[in-house]
């Protein structure tokens, strides 16, 4: 079976398929060194107890994205970024699986180099993992003139 071709790293070096370039390893290590530990980010023993209690409620047993899998963690709809009011506001919490939470975080909260989006997943008007149903995609209100006037709705 033939091997996959080498790829070109962003630094310009050729790298074997499936391997990391030295510059990628260095970037990952630098990012990990800068990242605070969960305890330093505010996830205390109290958080562990509250999150477990939240997930034990019958309404929170399944992932909020609608995948139908059992929830494993509590997600903040709007990232708290150290704000204790947002962190402890239960209306800002949603149950999620680890996979769905990772996908949501990468897509909406700036993970893996993606741009941060203001308001997190709440700004989208639905849970993070949801894809808009086909009927929702084309329901945008039509923009038209009012009474022949040049004003627009």
N, C-alpha and C positions, 0 to 999 in steps of 0.2 A: 504494500500500500504506500503510495507516495506521500511524502511529508508536505505540510502546508508551507507556502513560501514565506521567506522572511518579511518582516514589515519594517516600515520606516518610522522611527520614533520622532516626536516633536522636536527633539534636539538635533535631529539629522542623522543619527546613527542607525545602522541596520540591526534589527533585533530578531532573534529566533522567535517563531510563532509560539505563543504560550509562555514566553519569558518576559521578565521586566528589565528595562534598561536601567543602568545605574542612576540616571537622573530621576526616574520614576520612583525608585527605592528611596532616594534622598528626599524627594518631595513628600512621600508618604510618612517618612520618619519625622520630618519637620512638622507636618500637620498634627501628628499624634502627640508630639512633645508640647505643642501649643494648646491642645485640647485639655480642658479641665476635667477632672474626674466627676462621676455622677454626684458624689457627695458635695464636691465643690460647686456644682451647678444647682444645688438645692434639693437634691433627692435624698432626703434623710430617712431615718428609721420610721418617722411619722409618715412619710410619703409611702413607704412600703406597706404599712398597715392600711392607710386610706385607699391606696390603689387596689389592694387585695379585697377590701370590703366593697369597693365600687364594682369590681369584676364579679363578685359573688352574687350581686343582685340579678334576679332572673331576666330583667330587661337588658342586661349587659352581657349576657352569655355568648352572643354571636358578634362577629366583627361588624362594625358600623358601615363598612364599605359595601356590604351586601353580598359578599362572596359565600356566605353560609357556613364558614368555618368558625370554630370556637375561638373566642377572644383570648389573647395571651398577655396583653399589656394595655395601659391607659395612654392615650394620645391626647395632646393639647390641640384643639382645633385651631386656635390662634397660638403660635409659639410664644411662650412666656418670656424667653430671653432674660431670665433673672428677675422678672417682675413678680413678687410674691402674690399680688392680687390675682393676676392671670393664672399663676401656677395652681392656686388653691380654689379657684372658682370652678365648682363642679359642673356648671353649665358649659364650661369650656373643655370638658373631658369627653372622650369617646372611646369605647372599647375597640381594640384592633388586634389582628394577628401580627406577629413579628414581620412577616413578609409584606403585608399590606402597609404597615407603619413605615417600613424602610422605603417602599415605593413612594408613598405620600411625602415623606420627608425629603427624598431626593428630588421629587418633582416640584414641590411647592415651597419648601423651606430652605432651599439652597444647598442641598447635599450633592456630593460628587461634582462640584464645580458648576452646578446649575444656578441660574440667577435666583435670588430671593424674590418672592412675590409678596406684596403687601397684604397683610391680613391672613396669611396661611390658607388653609383649605376652606375656611368659613367664607372667604371672599368669593368663592365659586358658587355659593348658594346650595351646596350639597356636600355629602361626605367625600373625602379625598379619593377613594378608590373607585367611586362610581363613574361610569361613563354615561353620558347623557343618552337616554333612550331615544330611538329614532324619532318619535313623535315630538320630543323636546327640541331637537336640533333645528327645525324649521318653523318654530313658533315665534320668532322674533316679530315684534310689532312693526307693521308697515309704516313707513314715514311718508306722509302725504301733506299737501297744502291744506290749510283750514279755510273753507269758504272761498277758495280761489285767491286767498291772500298770499303774500310772499312769506308769511311766517310759517315755520315748520314745527311740528309736534315733537 
